[in-house]
Amino acid sequence: MAELHRVLRPGGTVAVAIWSDQASPEPFATYASILQGLGVVEPYPYAYDTSTVTMSEDDVEGLLVGGSLLDVKVGTVELPLAWPEPSWAAHGILGSSFGPTVAKLSPEERDSVFNSILEDDLSRGGVMSAVLGWATRD
């Protein structure tokens, strides 16, 4: 936060967004669950522990206030999670932090990952819950 405060010009605004700890962090949670279920080795420590990528409204507010920022506003929003077609949900994993690991799998293993995602409700869409925070620098 000190670096964020340093580089933000006086009167400048910062906005942050992170998955809410009040809901499953989708699509990340589904990707993690599928990879873990298929026995794919974690690409980094705690990769399958999705609690590490969530925060509460109080956490975000505390971070912004603790960073000496002013006019702090925090709220939670639900956003639709949808793809033009189900295969986009499957291939979306390649754009996540799991992408390099999936790309290194054999073609058969990769197809198994994609097919598992297609069989999951995630491929039909859903909702993601995010905590948003805004603040200004003095």
C-alpha positions as CSV (number, residue, x, y, z in Angstrom):
1,M,0.0,0.0,0.0
2,A,2.9,2.4,0.6
3,E,4.0,2.0,-3.0
4,L,0.5,2.5,-4.2
5,H,0.2,5.7,-2.1
6,R,3.6,6.9,-3.4
7,V,2.8,6.5,-7.1
8,L,-0.8,7.8,-6.9
9,R,-0.8,11.6,-7.5
10,P,-2.5,13.8,-4.9
11,G,-6.2,13.7,-5.4
12,G,-5.9,10.6,-7.6
13,T,-8.3,7.7,-7.3
14,V,-7.6,4.1,-6.9
15,A,-10.0,1.2,-7.5
16,V,-9.5,-2.4,-6.4
17,A,-11.5,-5.6,-7.1
18,I,-11.1,-9.0,-5.6
19,W,-13.3,-12.1,-5.3
20,S,-15.6,-11.9,-2.2
21,D,-15.0,-14.3,0.6
22,Q,-18.8,-14.7,0.8
23,A,-19.0,-16.9,-2.4
24,S,-17.0,-19.3,-4.4
25,P,-14.4,-17.4,-6.5
26,E,-15.6,-18.5,-9.9
27,P,-14.4,-19.6,-12.4
28,F,-11.1,-20.0,-10.5
29,A,-12.6,-22.3,-7.9
30,T,-14.0,-24.7,-10.5
31,Y,-10.8,-24.8,-12.4
32,A,-8.9,-25.6,-9.2
33,S,-11.3,-28.3,-8.2
34,I,-11.2,-30.0,-11.5
35,L,-7.4,-30.0,-11.7
36,Q,-7.1,-31.3,-8.2
37,G,-9.7,-34.0,-8.9
38,L,-7.8,-35.1,-12.0
39,G,-4.6,-35.4,-9.9
40,V,-2.8,-32.5,-11.6
41,V,0.1,-31.3,-9.4
42,E,-0.4,-27.8,-7.9
43,P,1.5,-25.3,-10.1
44,Y,2.5,-23.3,-7.0
45,P,2.0,-23.7,-3.2
46,Y,-1.7,-23.5,-2.2
47,A,-2.9,-23.1,-5.8
48,Y,-6.0,-25.2,-5.0
49,D,-6.8,-23.3,-1.8
50,T,-9.1,-20.6,-3.3
51,S,-9.5,-18.9,0.1
52,T,-6.2,-17.2,-0.7
53,V,-7.7,-15.2,-3.5
54,T,-10.7,-13.7,-1.6
55,M,-11.3,-10.9,0.8
56,S,-14.2,-9.4,2.8
57,E,-15.5,-5.9,2.5
58,D,-13.9,-5.2,5.9
59,D,-10.5,-6.5,4.7
60,V,-10.6,-4.3,1.6
61,E,-11.7,-1.3,3.6
62,G,-8.9,-1.9,6.2
63,L,-6.3,-2.1,3.4
64,L,-7.4,1.2,1.9
65,V,-7.7,3.0,5.1
66,G,-4.4,1.5,6.3
67,G,-2.8,2.8,3.2
68,S,-3.6,6.4,4.3
69,L,-6.2,6.8,1.6
70,L,-9.3,9.0,1.9
71,D,-13.0,8.8,0.9
72,V,-12.9,5.0,1.1
73,K,-16.0,3.3,-0.4
74,V,-16.4,-0.5,-0.4
75,G,-19.2,-2.7,-1.7
76,T,-19.9,-6.2,-3.0
77,V,-21.4,-6.8,-6.5
78,E,-22.5,-9.9,-8.3
79,L,-21.5,-10.1,-11.9
80,P,-22.8,-12.6,-14.5
81,L,-20.3,-15.2,-15.5
82,A,-21.1,-16.2,-19.1
83,W,-19.3,-17.2,-22.2
84,P,-20.5,-17.0,-25.9
85,E,-20.4,-20.8,-26.0
86,P,-19.4,-23.5,-23.4
87,S,-16.0,-24.2,-25.0
88,W,-14.9,-20.7,-24.0
89,A,-15.3,-21.7,-20.4
90,A,-13.1,-24.7,-20.9
91,H,-10.4,-22.8,-22.7
92,G,-10.7,-19.9,-20.2
93,I,-8.5,-21.9,-17.9
94,L,-5.6,-21.2,-20.2
95,G,-5.9,-17.5,-19.4
96,S,-5.8,-18.2,-15.6
97,S,-2.8,-18.9,-13.4
98,F,-3.4,-22.5,-14.2
99,G,-2.8,-21.9,-17.9
100,P,0.9,-22.8,-18.1
101,T,0.3,-26.0,-16.2
102,V,-2.5,-27.1,-18.4
103,A,-0.5,-26.2,-21.5
104,K,2.2,-28.6,-20.4
105,L,-0.1,-31.5,-20.0
106,S,-0.2,-34.2,-22.7
107,P,-3.0,-33.7,-25.3
108,E,-5.0,-36.4,-23.7
109,E,-4.7,-34.9,-20.2
110,R,-5.5,-31.5,-21.6
111,D,-8.6,-32.8,-23.3
112,S,-9.7,-34.4,-20.0
113,V,-9.4,-31.0,-18.3
114,F,-11.4,-29.3,-21.0
115,N,-14.1,-32.1,-21.0
116,S,-14.4,-31.9,-17.2
117,I,-15.0,-28.2,-17.4
118,L,-17.6,-28.7,-20.2
119,E,-19.4,-31.2,-18.0
120,D,-19.5,-28.8,-15.1
121,D,-22.3,-26.3,-14.5
122,L,-19.6,-23.5,-15.0
123,S,-19.8,-23.9,-18.8
124,R,-23.4,-22.8,-18.6
125,G,-22.6,-19.6,-16.8
126,G,-23.1,-18.4,-13.3
127,V,-22.4,-15.6,-11.0
128,M,-19.2,-14.2,-9.5
129,S,-19.2,-12.1,-6.4
130,A,-16.6,-9.4,-6.1
131,V,-15.6,-6.8,-3.5
132,L,-14.9,-3.4,-5.0
133,G,-13.1,-0.6,-3.3
134,W,-12.4,3.0,-4.2
135,A,-10.4,5.7,-2.5
136,T,-8.5,8.9,-3.1
137,R,-5.1,10.0,-2.1
138,D,-4.7,13.1,0.1
